[in-house]
Amino acid sequence: MPFTSDQAFELLEHAHASGRMPHALLITGAPECGTNHLALQLATLLCGAKADSMENLMHPNCRVVRPGSKIRTITINAIRSVEPFLTMCLPPGETRLVIVAEADRLSDDSANAFLKTLEEPPPQTLIVLVTELPSRLLPTIRSRCIRMDLVAPSMGERISEAQRRFLPAVRAALAKLGSDVAALALRSDFQELLTAERAEITDRITSALKTEAKNIAEGTDVRDWEAQQRDTTAAMIETEYLARRTQMLELLTLCLGQAVLAASHAPDVQPVVPEIEVVANKFSVANLMARMRAVDELQKDLSYNVQEALILDARFTQIIGTSPL
């Protein structure tokens, strides 16, 4: 079950007070859901540390591991740098905290090295992994953590930049919900935006790679180094692209979910866009929930090797078109 950041903190606060805090947490969700905020709240609860960002978290009992190079990977050296900290003796009643930000950026070597720490965690230690893409972590890492999936604190949540760019197309589709023409128009807009997103991500990451190549120690064959980084770079591009694609589809789920709440006369619904109220007055709860399920099915379809164009046509027709069934 997903929680808001505040709900998750209340549960963890209770676990801490009752002496049942786990040794490792996996906090998942987009940054807008408060994943980093929850990790910082734990730093305050367990160590008395106060900071408004990961970069500003400074406390003798806290360490933050995060991507450190321009191509944004967590290296094995970064993991090994916290080993002396983990072996340090603590006075009774104190806790040490290690936060791994953007944990999906762990390289294969660093992930395997980190797994050894999770298998035999030192006492008086909490390890927190924060990620938007938990599926990118090794299954053996995920299985050794208590997972907490976060959702936005309210239906009036902030949206990401990718969602902001997709929002005008979604609004146009909601205004004509029930139209197959609107469904095909939204599918077209979705694909065009994804193409632009991939191009931007590719340009930025490959540019960073070239800049880093210029800083390599003299005597290194830059061409060999770039060839070695090719697979890593491709994986990073794909990871960020898939995250943005997921965010765009989550925007559809958010809008339809708000429409379901409004159609059910739930209190305190704060629609992201005014078209949601119109949709809620026009369609039944069952119809809207069926459209939400179609978004979920599209997410599942896209995780497999499918004919993307055919799947998008079929699912967008169910999400926006004449019938969601």
C-alpha positions as CSV (number, residue, x, y, z in Angstrom):
1,M,0.0,0.0,0.0
2,P,1.4,3.4,-0.9
3,F,1.7,6.2,1.7
4,T,2.1,9.9,1.8
5,S,5.4,11.1,3.2
6,D,3.7,12.2,6.4
7,Q,1.9,8.8,6.8
8,A,5.1,6.9,6.2
9,F,7.0,9.0,8.8
10,E,4.2,8.4,11.4
11,L,4.6,4.7,10.9
12,L,8.4,4.8,11.2
13,E,8.2,7.1,14.2
14,H,6.0,4.5,15.9
15,A,8.3,1.7,14.9
16,H,11.3,3.6,16.3
17,A,9.5,4.3,19.6
18,S,8.5,0.6,19.9
19,G,12.0,-0.6,19.1
20,R,10.9,-2.2,15.8
21,M,12.8,-0.1,13.3
22,P,14.1,-2.2,10.4
23,H,17.8,-2.2,9.5
24,A,17.1,-1.2,5.8
25,L,14.4,0.9,4.1
26,L,13.6,1.2,0.4
27,I,11.8,4.5,-0.1
28,T,10.3,4.7,-3.6
29,G,8.5,7.4,-5.6
30,A,9.1,10.6,-7.5
31,P,10.9,13.4,-5.7
32,E,7.6,15.3,-5.7
33,C,6.1,12.6,-3.4
34,G,8.6,13.6,-0.7
35,T,11.1,10.7,-0.8
36,N,14.0,12.9,0.1
37,H,12.0,14.8,2.7
38,L,11.2,11.5,4.4
39,A,14.8,10.5,4.5
40,L,15.8,13.8,6.0
41,Q,13.0,13.5,8.6
42,L,14.5,10.1,9.6
43,A,17.9,11.9,10.0
44,T,16.2,14.3,12.5
45,L,14.4,11.5,14.3
46,L,17.3,9.1,14.7
47,C,20.3,11.4,14.9
48,G,19.0,14.9,15.7
49,A,20.3,16.1,12.3
50,K,18.5,19.0,10.6
51,A,18.9,19.8,6.9
52,D,16.7,21.1,4.1
53,S,18.5,18.9,1.4
54,M,20.7,15.9,1.0
55,E,23.6,18.2,0.2
56,N,23.3,20.1,3.4
57,L,22.9,17.0,5.7
58,M,26.0,17.3,8.0
59,H,26.1,15.2,11.1
60,P,28.7,12.8,12.5
61,N,26.2,10.0,12.6
62,C,24.9,10.5,9.0
63,R,26.3,9.8,5.6
64,V,24.8,10.4,2.2
65,V,25.9,8.4,-0.9
66,R,24.8,9.8,-4.2
67,P,25.8,10.0,-7.9
68,G,29.1,11.8,-8.0
69,S,30.1,12.2,-11.6
70,K,28.6,14.1,-14.5
71,I,27.2,10.8,-15.9
72,R,25.6,10.3,-12.5
73,T,26.6,6.9,-11.4
74,I,27.3,5.7,-7.8
75,T,30.7,4.1,-8.0
76,I,32.2,1.3,-5.9
77,N,34.6,3.8,-4.3
78,A,31.6,5.8,-3.1
79,I,30.2,2.7,-1.4
80,R,33.6,1.7,0.1
81,S,34.0,5.3,1.4
82,V,31.3,4.6,4.0
83,E,32.7,1.3,5.3
84,P,34.9,2.9,8.0
85,F,31.8,4.8,9.1
86,L,29.9,1.6,9.5
87,T,32.5,-0.1,11.6
88,M,32.7,2.9,14.0
89,C,31.6,2.1,17.6
90,L,28.6,4.1,18.8
91,P,27.5,4.9,22.3
92,P,24.4,3.0,23.5
93,G,21.2,4.6,22.3
94,E,22.7,6.3,19.3
95,T,22.0,5.4,15.7
96,R,24.0,5.8,12.5
97,L,22.2,6.6,9.2
98,V,23.3,5.9,5.7
99,I,21.2,7.4,2.9
100,V,21.8,6.2,-0.7
101,A,20.1,8.8,-2.9
102,E,19.1,7.9,-6.4
103,A,19.9,4.3,-5.6
104,D,19.0,3.1,-9.1
105,R,22.3,4.7,-10.2
106,L,24.4,2.1,-8.4
107,S,26.8,0.5,-10.9
108,D,26.9,-3.3,-11.0
109,D,30.1,-3.4,-8.9
110,S,28.8,-0.9,-6.4
111,A,25.5,-2.7,-6.1
112,N,27.2,-6.0,-5.4
113,A,29.5,-4.4,-2.8
114,F,26.6,-2.7,-1.2
115,L,24.7,-6.0,-1.0
116,K,27.3,-7.4,1.4
117,T,26.5,-4.5,3.8
118,L,22.8,-5.3,3.6
119,E,23.4,-9.0,4.2
120,E,25.3,-8.3,7.5
121,P,24.3,-4.8,8.7
122,P,26.2,-3.5,11.7
123,P,24.2,-2.8,14.9
124,Q,22.6,0.6,15.6
125,T,22.4,1.3,11.9
126,L,19.7,2.2,9.5
127,I,20.3,2.2,5.7
128,V,17.9,4.1,3.6
129,L,17.8,3.7,-0.2
130,V,15.8,6.3,-2.1
131,T,14.8,5.7,-5.7
132,E,12.2,6.6,-8.3
133,L,13.0,3.3,-10.2
134,P,13.1,0.4,-7.7
135,S,13.0,-2.1,-10.6
136,R,16.5,-1.0,-11.5
137,L,17.9,-2.4,-8.2
138,L,19.1,-5.9,-7.8
139,P,16.3,-8.2,-6.6
140,T,18.6,-9.3,-3.8
141,I,18.9,-5.7,-2.6
142,R,15.1,-5.1,-2.8
143,S,14.5,-8.3,-0.8
144,R,16.6,-7.1,2.1
145,C,14.8,-3.9,2.6
146,I,11.4,-2.9,4.0
147,R,9.8,-1.1,1.1
148,M,7.7,2.1,1.4
149,D,6.1,3.4,-1.8
150,L,5.2,7.1,-1.5
151,V,2.4,9.0,-3.3
152,A,1.9,12.7,-3.4
153,P,0.4,14.2,-0.2
154,S,-2.7,15.4,-1.9
155,M,-4.5,15.3,-5.2
156,G,-3.4,18.8,-5.8
157,E,0.2,17.6,-6.0
158,R,3.1,19.3,-7.8
159,I,3.8,17.8,-11.1
160,S,7.2,17.1,-12.8
161,E,8.5,19.0,-15.8
162,A,7.7,16.0,-18.1
163,Q,4.1,16.0,-16.8
164,R,3.9,19.8,-17.2
165,R,4.7,19.5,-20.9
166,F,2.2,16.7,-21.3
167,L,-0.6,18.5,-19.4
168,P,-2.0,20.6,-22.3
169,A,-2.5,17.5,-24.4
170,V,-4.2,15.7,-21.5
171,R,-6.5,18.7,-20.9
172,A,-7.5,18.7,-24.5
173,A,-8.2,14.9,-24.3
174,L,-10.2,15.3,-21.1
175,A,-12.4,18.0,-22.7
176,K,-13.4,15.4,-25.4
177,L,-13.4,12.3,-23.2
178,G,-15.4,9.6,-25.0
179,S,-14.1,10.5,-28.5
180,D,-11.9,8.1,-30.4
181,V,-10.5,11.0,-32.4
182,A,-9.3,12.6,-29.1
183,A,-7.8,9.3,-28.1
184,L,-5.7,9.1,-31.2
185,A,-4.7,12.7,-30.9
186,L,-3.5,12.1,-27.3
187,R,-1.6,9.0,-28.4
188,S,0.1,11.1,-31.1
189,D,1.0,13.9,-28.7
190,F,2.3,11.3,-26.2
191,Q,4.7,9.8,-28.8
192,E,5.9,13.1,-30.0
193,L,6.7,14.3,-26.5
194,L,8.5,11.0,-25.7
195,T,10.6,11.4,-28.8
196,A,11.6,15.0,-27.7
197,E,12.3,13.8,-24.2
198,R,14.6,11.0,-25.4
199,A,16.5,13.4,-27.6
200,E,17.0,15.9,-24.8
201,I,18.2,13.2,-22.4
202,T,20.5,11.7,-24.9
203,D,22.1,15.1,-25.8
204,R,22.6,16.0,-22.2
205,I,24.1,12.7,-21.0
206,T,26.4,12.2,-24.1
207,S,27.5,15.8,-23.7
208,A,28.4,15.2,-20.1
209,L,30.3,12.1,-21.1
210,K,32.4,14.0,-23.6
211,T,33.2,16.6,-21.0
212,E,34.3,14.0,-18.6
213,A,36.4,12.4,-21.3
214,K,38.4,15.6,-21.6
215,N,39.2,15.4,-17.9
216,I,40.7,11.9,-18.0
217,A,44.2,11.6,-16.8
218,E,46.8,12.1,-19.4
219,G,48.0,8.9,-21.1
220,T,44.6,7.3,-21.1
221,D,43.2,6.3,-24.5
222,V,40.0,8.4,-24.5
223,R,38.4,6.4,-27.3
224,D,38.8,3.2,-25.3
225,W,37.4,4.9,-22.3
226,E,34.4,6.1,-24.2
227,A,33.8,2.7,-25.6
228,Q,33.9,1.2,-22.1
229,Q,31.3,3.7,-21.0
230,R,28.9,3.1,-24.0
231,D,26.8,0.5,-22.3
232,T,26.6,2.5,-19.0
233,T,25.6,5.6,-20.9
234,A,22.9,3.8,-22.9
235,A,21.5,2.4,-19.7
236,M,21.4,5.8,-18.0
237,I,19.6,7.3,-21.0
238,E,17.0,4.5,-21.0
239,T,16.5,4.7,-17.2
240,E,15.7,8.4,-17.3
241,Y,13.6,8.1,-20.5
242,L,11.5,5.3,-18.8
243,A,11.1,7.5,-15.7
244,R,9.7,10.3,-17.7
245,R,7.4,8.0,-19.7
246,T,6.1,6.7,-16.4
247,Q,5.5,10.2,-15.1
248,M,3.4,11.1,-18.1
249,L,1.2,8.1,-17.7
250,E,0.9,8.8,-14.0
251,L,-0.5,12.2,-14.9
252,L,-3.3,10.4,-16.7
253,T,-3.9,8.2,-13.6
254,L,-3.9,11.3,-11.4
255,C,-6.5,13.2,-13.5
256,L,-8.8,10.2,-13.8
257,G,-8.4,9.4,-10.1
258,Q,-9.4,12.9,-9.2
259,A,-12.4,12.5,-11.5
260,V,-13.4,9.3,-9.7
261,L,-13.2,11.1,-6.4
262,A,-15.2,14.1,-7.6
263,A,-17.8,11.8,-9.2
264,S,-18.1,10.0,-5.8
265,H,-18.6,13.3,-4.1
266,A,-15.5,12.9,-2.0
267,P,-14.6,16.0,0.1
268,D,-11.6,18.2,-0.4
269,V,-10.8,17.2,-4.0
270,Q,-8.5,19.7,-5.6
271,P,-8.5,19.1,-9.4
272,V,-5.2,19.7,-11.2
273,V,-7.2,21.1,-14.1
274,P,-10.9,22.3,-14.4
275,E,-11.7,19.7,-17.1
276,I,-11.7,17.1,-14.3
277,E,-14.9,18.5,-12.8
278,V,-16.6,18.4,-16.2
279,V,-15.5,14.7,-16.7
280,A,-16.8,13.8,-13.2
281,N,-20.2,15.2,-14.0
282,K,-20.5,13.5,-17.3
283,F,-19.2,9.9,-16.7
284,S,-20.0,7.3,-14.0
285,V,-17.5,6.2,-11.4
286,A,-17.4,2.7,-13.0
287,N,-16.6,4.2,-16.4
288,L,-13.8,6.3,-15.0
289,M,-12.3,3.5,-13.0
290,A,-12.2,1.3,-16.1
291,R,-10.3,4.1,-17.9
292,M,-7.8,4.2,-14.9
293,R,-7.4,0.4,-15.2
294,A,-6.5,0.8,-18.9
295,V,-3.7,3.2,-17.9
296,D,-2.4,0.5,-15.5
297,E,-2.6,-2.1,-18.3
298,L,-0.7,0.2,-20.6
299,Q,2.1,0.5,-18.0
300,K,2.3,-3.3,-17.8
301,D,2.2,-3.7,-21.6
302,L,5.1,-1.3,-22.1
303,S,7.3,-3.2,-19.6
304,Y,7.3,-6.1,-22.0
305,N,8.6,-6.4,-25.6
306,V,5.4,-5.5,-27.4
307,Q,4.5,-3.8,-30.6
308,E,4.4,-0.3,-29.1
309,A,2.4,1.4,-31.8
310,L,-0.4,-1.1,-31.7
311,I,-0.5,-1.2,-27.9
312,L,-0.7,2.6,-27.7
313,D,-3.5,2.7,-30.2
314,A,-5.5,0.1,-28.3
315,R,-4.9,1.4,-24.8
316,F,-5.4,5.1,-25.5
317,T,-8.7,4.2,-27.1
318,Q,-9.7,2.5,-23.8
319,I,-8.4,5.4,-21.7
320,I,-9.9,8.3,-23.7
321,G,-12.1,6.9,-26.5
322,T,-15.7,5.8,-26.8
323,S,-15.5,2.9,-24.4
324,P,-13.0,1.9,-21.7
325,L,-13.9,-1.8,-22.0
